Amino acid sequence: MRLFAYLDPGSGSIILQTLLGGAAAALVSIKMFGRKVYRSLMFWKTFDDEDEPGKGTSTTAATQHDAERAAQHETEKEPV
């Protein structure tokens, strides 16, 4: 019995697009949830809450500086 089946260029394009889309989705999922999954699998290790050393101090200092500037700006307003 003869089979007259073939894959035309459109079918190959759809297959290639599906493979590339699946790979892109897998990479984005790993990027988004990879750290959470890694930390849950490595439950016996302890992890610091901060990703980079010194990051929290600069953010806190910047926040305090912005709050001080806002308070100073509020007191310097001229009456209308």
Number of C-alpha atoms within 10 A of each C-alpha: 3 4 5 5 6 7 8 8 9 9 11 11 12 11 12 12 12 12 12 12 12 12 12 12 12 12 12 12 11 13 10 11 10 13 11 11 11 10 13 11 10 11 9 8 8 8 10 7 7 9 9 8 8 9 10 13 10 10 11 11 11 12 12 12 12 12 12 12 11 12 11 11 10 10 8 9 8 6 4 3
